[in-house]
Amino acid sequence: MTRSIRVGLLASAIILGLVAPTAGVNAGAATTTTHTAAESKAVQWLFDNIALTELKLSPSQKRFVNGILRFTTPLICPVIAKAADPQFAALAKSQCEALGTAADPWEQLKQFAPLLCTWGGFIFPDYQDLLKIACGLLI
């Protein structure tokens, strides 16, 4: 397994570990999560050392990632639209769908990530903490 795949898998596992407890599956249920200093240091290390959009993918890895992006965006885009502020729901859904239908979804994601990280707080006001984590690992 190449280093870029291992790093990607590690980052994905950590994102899921951080996001899952705070995702708030129960509507209306307020959840708070406190992280230990060790967890905070681990997250900061990830932010400082891993940028998923900077990974150099081989052609076969890129085809694999593009296939996953194309397969998952139709499933994820409606959820993303519901998570967005109502006045931005249509914009969020259209941009998400454009990612999945792009000729090269991975390159499209790399180009879109800085924009999402800059303006995502306006579009997804309830998920600003999640955006900080995701953006810390994306760019």
Summary of the structure (lengths in Angstrom):
residues: 139
radius of gyration: 15.4
end to end distance: 23.1
largest distance: 43.9
contacts: 342
relative contact order: 0.13
helix: 79%
strand: 0%
